[in-house]
Amino acid sequence: MIEYIENVINKEIESLNYGKITIISSDRKDLCDFQCNDSFRLAKEYHKAPMVIGKEIVEVIKNLDIFSKVEFVNPGFINITVSDKLINEFIRKMNDNPKFNLKKLEKVETFFIDYGGYNVAKPLHIGHLRPTIIGESIKRIIAYKGHKTISDVHLGDYGLQMGQVIYGIKRDKLNLDEITIDYLNKIYPEISALCKEDEKVKEECTLITKMIQEGNEEYNKILDKIIEISVADAKKICDYLGVSFDLWKGERDSYPYLDKCEKLLKEKNLLELSEGALVVNVKKETDNKPMPPMMFKKSNGAYVYDSTDLATIYERYEKYNPDHIIYVTDFRQNLHFEQVFRASDMAGLTPYNSLEHAYNGTINGKDGKPFKTRKGDAPKLSELFELVKETFVNLKEENKNMNKEDIDKIVNAIIKFADLQNGRDKDYIFDIEKFSQVVGKTGPYILYTYLRIEKILKDNNIDNKLNDIIYNEQDRKLRMKLLELESSFNMAFKERKPNYIADYIYNVALLANNFYEANHIIGLDDVDKKNSWLYILNLTNKVLKEMLYLLEIEIPTFM
């Protein structure tokens, strides 16, 4: 609507010879819908008072039928309120066109999205939740925009922990078919602790890790089994969360590209020897804080996380040629990715600005510290799901009678909306009791609103007719909020932040409930009014459903 209004205004004021002006959404909705502040800019350019310019513009556009009110406000503001007819014209376009008439792409690009980052031989815990659901939401938003997406979990299946787990398996003399997920969950912390106490054990684990990297057949067969078991367990969690990946690759898949990377870095004269290790100096003259070199190969010849990530970029561009690669991980990896992105750019693998780190903050408990169980450790995701389920079911007696599928959808909504309503780069406090309520800014509140509207629509016949009348303030506010969808969606896409969509649908739900309370449809005799209101409620639920999908939230049958 903003683009349309600007075009109309600029065509009308051509005779004033001021060039093009812009409008913005008003920050005072009680006064007007949109405002133009360009009188101040034009005053400097044309050496006139803002008041003179503003009044000239108002005089030319005030009688246009797309506006119900245009007024000049000292010292230089132009306030614009649009007509009911224009609002409903855009409401119809939104309702009648795919994806609510979002502007179509001029060019489709390929986005490779790296999220999840699960470590093999370790259970998924609460630290994996944010990158998993934020990454999935970002993927869905990008695809909804019209771009092509490729998602990869990028397993941690390469480092010292692999040597430690295999050391434990060899020590305990297990056959491949005796390895279970419970054993893996137990053995890693045990051997990891042992390495801190016994230097010989640590050296042996380091040697095993290096031999894996060098292609030792026995150890790689064991690693294949560990990955198979770990992936099967991780997929159960992902299935519960409604998260899917196109690829289940890991650091190990970068092996064939490490030599290619090393050769490329040598050709570019980027590798330097530092205390026996090979590093890339990625520091820039413009840096105002320390920037250590990127480690490529340790002094013992072993590769590290930096080198495998660089090799993975090499692989992704060779196989998929993406326009963008987005990494969704914990904020603590900021330095790592900055080093890798710089090295990739310097080596000519990919331009620096095609790589993004969409980092996330932490989930904290009510004490403001990272969320933990009573035992003091980070809860497994399976434990967290059960805790949220138990809390929701015990809130009300009637919740105990709900079917399992509906409860699981609500548990997902509680967890995901609690997370995604926050900026991904911010920490937040996870209050299970608060986020489980059917009031306030919660997932259950959005779901309840949808189901409430759905019942009204089922109880009344919709003939899909909308007249040009807006009947009251609650009616107008809901229609105008629906028209803000494109703006909120584009911000979520541009900044890779699903919270813009979460905020938007919460406000839609809030206004829809206010609308419902003020405008009683049941028993209404005015057919035109009834049809228009049903039309608006139907569009509201279409918007809620599709935007909830972008937040990975499914709608239950009953609440």
Residue, then its C-alpha position, 0 to 999 in steps of 0.5 A: m500500500i505504501e508503494y501504491i500511495e507514493n506512486v499516486i502522490n508523486k504523479e499528482i505533485e509532478s507540477l510542483n517540481y519537488g521530485k519524488i517524496t516518500i511516506i512511512s507508516s505512522d508511529r501514531k496510529d491514533l492520528c493517521d495511517f501514514q506520514c510524510n516528513d520530506s518537507f524538512r528535506l525539501a526545505k533545505e534543497y529548495h530554500k523554502a520553509p517546511m510549512v510552505i512546501g508541506k501545505e503545497i503538497v497537501e493542497v494538491i493531494k487532499n481531495l484524492d479519493i484514496f484518502s479520507k483525510v490529509e492534513f498538514v501539521n506544524p512544523g512540517f509533517i503531512n498526516i495521511t489517513v486512507s479511505d475505506k475503499l482503498i483499504n478494502e481494495f488491498i484486502r481483496k488483493m491480499n485474499d485473492n492472490p497466492k501468498f497474500n499478494l506478496k511482491k514477486l521476486e525479480k531473481v530466484e537465488t539459492f540459499f544454503i542453510d546450515y543449522g542444527g549442528y548436532n554432535v555425534a555420540k551426544p544426546l540433543h540438549i536444550g542448547h540445540l533447540r534454538p539453532t534448530i527451530i530458528g534455522e528451520s524457520i529461516k529456511r521456511i521464510i526464505a522458501y516462502k519468499g520464493h527462493k530455493t533452499i538447501s538445508d544441512v544439519h552439518l554433524g559434528d562427527y570429526g573432532l576429538q570426541m570421536g577418538q574418545v568414543i572409539y577409545g571407549i568402544k575398543r577398551d570395552k571390546l564391543n562389537l558393532d552390533e553392541i553399540t547403542i545410543d545409551y552406551l554412546n551417551k554414557i561413554y563420551p562424558e566418561i572418557s572425556a573426563l578420563c582424558k583430563e586425568d590421564e595424559k596417556v589416554k588423551e594422547e591415545c584418543t588424539l592418535i585415534t582421531k588423527m588415524i580416522q582423518e587419515g582413513n584408518e579402515e577399522y576406526n572409520k567402520i566404527l565411526d560409521k556405526i556411531i553416526e548411524i545410531s546418532v542420526a537415528d536418535a536425532k531424527k526422532i527429535c527432529d520429527y517431533l519438532g517438525v524439522s527436516f533437513d535435505l542433507w545429513k552431512g558432517e565435518r567428515d564429508s569435507y575430508p576430500y576437500l581438505d587437500k584442495c583447500e590446502k593447495l588453494l591456500k598455498e597458491k594464494n600464499l595465504l598459509e603461514l607456519s606458526e609454531g609448527a602449525l599452518v595458519v591463515n592471517v585474516k587480520k585487517e588494518t581496519d580491525n579495532k580488536p584482536m583478530p587471531p589467525m585462522m588455524f588450518k592444520k595443527s603441528n601434529g598434522a591434524y585438521v581442525y574445526d576451522s579447516t573442515d568448515l573452509a573445506t565444507i564451503y569448498e564442497r558446497y560451492e562445487k556441488y551446489n553453487p549457492d548464492h548465499i550460505i547462512y549458518v545458524t549457531d550459538f553466538r559464541q562461534n562469532l569469531h570462528f565464522e568471521q575467521v573462516f569467512r575472511a579466509s574463504d574470501m581471501a582464497g577466492l572461494t566465495p565473496y565475503n558478503s555471500l556468507e552469513h552467521a545468523y547467531n542466536g543467544t541462550i535460553n535462560g531459566k528464571d534465575g537469568k542463567p542458562f536453563k538447567t535441570r534440578k541436577g544442574d545439567a542442560p536438559k536433554l530435549s526429550e526431557l524438556f518436551e516431557l516437562v512442558k507437556e506435564t506443565f500444560v496438562n496440569l494447568k487445567e483439568e480439561n487439558k488431561n482429556m486432550n488427545k496425544e496429537d493435539i497435546d504434542k502440537i500445543v507443546n511445540a507451539i509453547i516451545k517454539f513461540a516462546d523462542l521465536q518471539n524473541g530476537r534470535d540474537k538475544d538471550y531470553i528467560f524460558d518460563i514454562e508456566k507463563f508460556s503455557q497459558v492461553v492468555g498473553k503473548t504465547g503460542p497457545y493464545i495464537l492457537y486458541t484465537y485461530l480455533r475460536i475464529e474457525k468455529i465462527l466460520k463453521d457456524n456461518n456460511i461465507d459467501n466471500k463478499l466484501n463491501d467497501i464499508i468499514y463499520n467501527e474502530q475494531d474492524r478498521k484496526l484489524r484490516m489495517k493490521l492484516l495489510e501490514l503482513e508484507s512489511s513484517f514478512n520482509m523484515a523477517f526475511k531481510e534480517r533472518k529474524p522470525n520474531y517479526i512474524a511472531d510479533y505480527i501474528y500476536n498483534v493480529a490475534l489480539l486485534a481479532n479477539n477485540f474485533y470478536e468481542a465488539n462485533h457479534i456476528i451470531g444473530l446479525d440480521d444485516v447480511d452485507k455487514k455479516n458477510s464482510w465480517l466473515y470475509i475478514l475473519n476468514l482472511t485472518n485465519k488464512v494469515l494466521k495459519e500460513m504464518l504459523y507454518l513459517l514458525e513451524i507451529e501446527i494447529p490442533t483440532f481442539m483446545 
